[in-house]
């Protein structure tokens, strides 16, 4: 009697285990064949200096600042100073409030001659105004980051920019294109996605960067990184450059895009 009971339990156990394995294999096969469904929303920045997590808005603003700096032909140190300032002033968000009449990414004040409210709330405009003031600071490239930022901002707490220097350098290495495929953004994908607005994306990029040409690999990666940061906004599913393609799964080798143009789709 005991032996029969043991055999029955063993048989049932084997059947349950077999069914569980079959179900697991079936689910794996279905998932491997399906397009990835991304529920998370955000961006990851990875460089040899470290890794940062950003909201998509922060990534867009970081990409815009780098593009404006590139258009003005500024060195990477200028981008680092801008990032340290933006992190401290607004956490790199385009906020419509601040101390007294401070506004935007850099918390610029209309009453202090930085421009009208509508202008300051435009990250391209505000980045241009920041850089225009920065380049007037004597030897700004040789100054400590906090000192250079304070010379522009004239904040009551100028020392506060310094602690953001390391993160600013990680961002600058990625968004200037010096470190390739350093930015990966994910966001929920619709079952029936809207058509990619690649031409609109290029028009907006041109406003920040100028001519969307690729005279160097670094500039190409700047454009590709800007495109990834703005992919959700313009419905982009793929960004390809120099034989490497970004999609919801990340950057992968492969694709027909060469090193003279960034392909958007």
C-alpha positions as CSV (number, residue, x, y, z in Angstrom):
1,X,0.0,0.0,0.0
2,X,2.7,2.4,0.9
3,X,4.7,1.5,-2.2
4,X,1.7,2.2,-4.5
5,X,1.1,5.6,-2.7
6,X,4.8,6.6,-3.2
7,X,4.7,5.6,-6.9
8,X,1.5,7.7,-7.4
9,X,3.1,10.7,-5.7
10,X,6.2,10.3,-7.8
11,X,4.3,10.0,-11.0
12,X,2.2,13.1,-10.2
13,X,5.4,15.0,-9.4
14,X,7.0,14.1,-12.7
15,X,3.9,15.1,-14.6
16,X,3.8,18.5,-12.9
17,X,7.5,19.1,-13.4
18,X,7.2,18.2,-17.1
19,X,4.3,20.6,-17.6
20,X,6.1,23.4,-15.8
21,X,9.2,23.0,-18.0
22,X,7.0,22.9,-21.2
23,X,5.2,26.1,-20.2
24,X,8.4,27.9,-19.4
25,X,9.9,26.9,-22.7
26,X,6.8,28.0,-24.6
27,X,6.8,31.4,-22.9
28,X,10.5,31.9,-23.6
29,X,9.9,31.1,-27.3
30,X,7.0,33.5,-27.6
31,X,8.9,36.3,-25.9
32,X,12.0,35.7,-28.0
33,X,10.0,36.1,-31.2
34,X,8.0,39.1,-30.1
35,X,9.2,42.7,-30.2
36,X,10.4,43.9,-26.7
37,X,7.7,45.6,-24.6
38,X,9.4,48.3,-22.6
39,X,7.5,49.5,-19.5
40,X,10.2,51.6,-18.0
41,X,10.8,55.2,-19.0
42,X,14.2,56.8,-18.6
43,X,17.8,57.0,-19.8
44,X,21.1,55.5,-18.6
45,X,24.4,57.2,-19.3
46,X,27.5,55.0,-19.2
47,X,31.1,56.1,-19.6
48,X,34.4,54.9,-18.3
49,X,34.1,57.6,-15.6
50,X,30.8,56.3,-14.2
51,X,27.1,55.7,-14.8
52,X,24.1,57.9,-14.3
53,X,20.3,57.5,-14.5
54,X,18.3,60.4,-16.0
55,X,14.7,61.2,-16.7
56,X,14.0,61.6,-20.4
57,X,13.5,65.4,-19.9
58,X,16.9,65.6,-18.3
59,X,18.5,63.7,-21.2
60,X,16.8,66.0,-23.7
61,X,18.1,69.0,-22.0
62,X,21.6,67.6,-21.6
63,X,21.6,66.8,-25.4
64,X,20.4,70.3,-26.2
65,X,23.2,71.9,-24.1
66,X,25.8,69.8,-25.8
67,X,24.4,70.6,-29.3
68,X,24.4,74.4,-28.5
69,X,28.0,74.1,-27.2
70,X,29.0,72.3,-30.4
71,X,27.5,74.9,-32.6
72,X,29.4,77.6,-30.7
73,X,32.6,75.5,-31.1
74,X,33.2,75.4,-27.4
75,X,35.6,73.0,-25.6
76,X,34.2,70.1,-23.5
77,X,35.1,72.0,-20.3
78,X,32.5,74.6,-21.2
79,X,29.9,71.9,-21.4
80,X,31.0,70.5,-18.0
81,X,30.5,73.9,-16.4
82,X,27.1,74.3,-18.0
83,X,26.0,70.8,-16.7
84,X,27.3,71.5,-13.2
85,X,25.3,74.8,-13.2
86,X,22.1,73.2,-14.6
87,X,22.2,70.3,-12.1
88,X,22.5,72.7,-9.2
89,X,20.0,75.3,-10.5
90,X,17.2,73.1,-11.7
91,X,18.4,69.4,-11.5
92,X,18.4,69.8,-15.3
93,X,14.7,70.4,-15.7
94,X,13.1,73.3,-17.6
95,X,11.2,74.6,-14.6
96,X,8.8,77.6,-14.8
97,X,9.5,78.8,-11.2
98,X,12.4,79.6,-8.9
99,X,13.8,82.2,-6.5
100,X,12.1,85.5,-7.2
101,X,11.7,85.6,-11.0
102,X,14.3,82.9,-11.8
103,X,13.2,80.5,-14.6
104,X,14.3,77.6,-16.7
105,X,17.3,75.2,-16.8
106,X,19.8,77.8,-15.6
107,X,17.4,79.8,-13.4
108,X,18.0,83.0,-15.4
109,X,16.1,86.1,-14.3
110,X,14.2,88.4,-16.7
111,X,14.7,91.3,-14.3
112,X,18.5,90.8,-14.6
113,X,18.6,91.0,-18.4
114,X,18.6,87.4,-19.3
115,X,15.7,87.7,-21.6
116,X,11.9,87.5,-21.6
117,X,10.2,84.6,-19.8
118,X,9.2,82.9,-23.0
119,X,12.8,83.0,-24.2
120,X,14.3,81.8,-21.0
121,X,11.9,78.8,-21.0
122,X,13.5,77.7,-24.3
123,X,16.5,75.5,-23.5
124,X,18.2,76.4,-26.8
125,X,18.0,80.1,-26.0
126,X,18.9,79.7,-22.3
127,X,22.0,77.6,-23.2
128,X,23.1,80.1,-25.7
129,X,22.8,82.9,-23.2
130,X,24.7,80.9,-20.6
131,X,27.6,80.2,-23.0
132,X,27.7,83.8,-24.2
133,X,28.3,84.9,-20.6
134,X,30.7,82.0,-19.8
135,X,33.1,82.8,-22.7
136,X,33.4,86.4,-21.3
137,X,34.9,85.0,-18.1
138,X,38.7,85.3,-18.3
139,X,40.5,82.0,-18.4
140,X,37.3,80.1,-17.6
141,X,38.7,76.8,-18.9
142,X,41.5,77.0,-16.2
143,X,39.2,78.0,-13.3
144,X,37.7,75.5,-10.9
145,X,34.3,74.5,-12.3
146,X,32.4,76.1,-9.3
147,X,34.3,79.3,-9.7
148,X,33.6,79.5,-13.5
149,X,29.9,78.7,-12.9
150,X,29.6,81.3,-10.2
151,X,31.2,84.0,-12.4
152,X,28.2,83.5,-14.7
153,X,25.5,82.9,-12.2
154,X,26.5,85.2,-9.3
155,X,24.6,83.0,-6.9
156,X,24.3,83.5,-3.2
157,X,25.7,79.9,-2.8
158,X,28.4,79.7,-5.5
159,X,30.2,76.9,-3.7
160,X,27.3,74.6,-4.5
161,X,28.3,74.0,-8.1
162,X,31.5,72.1,-7.3
163,X,30.0,68.9,-5.9
164,X,28.3,68.3,-9.3
165,X,31.5,68.3,-11.3
166,X,32.0,64.5,-11.5
167,X,28.4,63.9,-12.8
168,X,28.9,66.8,-15.2
169,X,32.0,65.2,-16.7
170,X,30.2,61.9,-17.2
171,X,27.4,63.7,-19.0
172,X,29.8,65.8,-21.1
173,X,31.7,62.7,-22.3
174,X,28.5,61.1,-23.4
175,X,26.5,63.9,-24.9
176,X,29.3,65.6,-26.8
177,X,29.8,62.3,-28.6
178,X,33.3,61.7,-27.2
179,X,32.2,58.4,-25.8
180,X,30.2,56.4,-28.4
181,X,26.8,54.9,-27.7
182,X,27.0,56.1,-24.1
183,X,23.3,56.9,-23.8
184,X,20.4,54.5,-23.9
185,X,16.8,55.6,-23.4
186,X,13.7,53.4,-22.9
187,X,10.0,54.2,-22.9
188,X,6.7,52.4,-23.3
189,X,6.1,51.3,-26.9
190,X,2.7,51.5,-28.3
191,X,1.2,48.5,-30.1
192,X,0.6,50.7,-33.1
193,X,3.3,53.3,-33.0
194,X,2.9,56.6,-34.8
195,X,5.1,57.2,-37.8
196,X,8.6,58.5,-37.0
197,X,8.9,62.2,-37.4
198,X,12.5,62.2,-38.5
199,X,12.4,65.4,-40.5
200,X,10.9,67.3,-37.6
201,X,13.6,65.9,-35.3
202,X,16.3,67.1,-37.8
203,X,14.7,70.6,-38.0
204,X,14.8,70.9,-34.2
205,X,18.3,69.6,-34.0
206,X,19.4,72.1,-36.6
207,X,18.1,74.9,-34.5
208,X,20.4,73.9,-31.7
209,X,23.3,72.5,-33.6
210,X,23.3,74.3,-36.9
211,X,24.0,72.2,-40.0
212,X,23.3,68.6,-39.4
213,X,26.5,67.4,-41.0
214,X,29.0,64.8,-39.8
215,X,32.5,66.0,-40.5
216,X,33.8,63.8,-37.6
217,X,32.9,60.6,-35.8
218,X,32.5,62.5,-32.5
219,X,30.0,64.9,-34.0
220,X,28.2,62.0,-35.5
221,X,27.8,60.4,-32.1
222,X,26.6,63.8,-30.7
223,X,23.8,63.8,-33.3
224,X,23.0,60.1,-32.6
225,X,22.9,60.7,-28.9
226,X,20.7,63.8,-29.3
227,X,18.4,61.6,-31.4
228,X,18.2,58.8,-28.8
229,X,17.4,61.4,-26.1
230,X,14.6,62.8,-28.2
231,X,13.4,59.4,-29.6
232,X,10.2,59.3,-27.6
233,X,9.3,62.9,-28.6
234,X,9.6,62.2,-32.3
235,X,8.4,58.6,-32.4
236,X,11.8,57.3,-33.4
237,X,12.3,53.5,-33.1
238,X,15.8,53.3,-34.5
239,X,18.9,55.5,-34.6
240,X,21.9,54.2,-36.6
241,X,25.4,55.5,-37.1
242,X,28.8,54.1,-38.1
243,X,27.5,50.5,-38.4
244,X,25.8,50.5,-35.0
245,X,22.0,50.8,-34.3
246,X,20.0,51.9,-31.3
247,X,16.5,50.5,-30.5
248,X,14.5,49.6,-27.4
249,X,17.0,46.8,-26.8
250,X,19.9,49.1,-26.7
251,X,22.9,49.7,-29.0
252,X,23.9,46.7,-31.2
253,X,26.4,46.2,-33.9
254,X,24.8,46.0,-37.3
255,X,22.9,48.2,-39.8
256,X,23.7,49.9,-43.0
257,X,24.3,53.4,-41.7
258,X,27.8,54.6,-42.4
259,X,30.0,57.2,-40.7
260,X,28.9,60.2,-42.8
261,X,25.2,60.3,-41.7
262,X,23.0,59.5,-38.8
263,X,19.9,57.5,-39.9
264,X,16.6,57.9,-38.1
265,X,13.5,55.7,-38.4
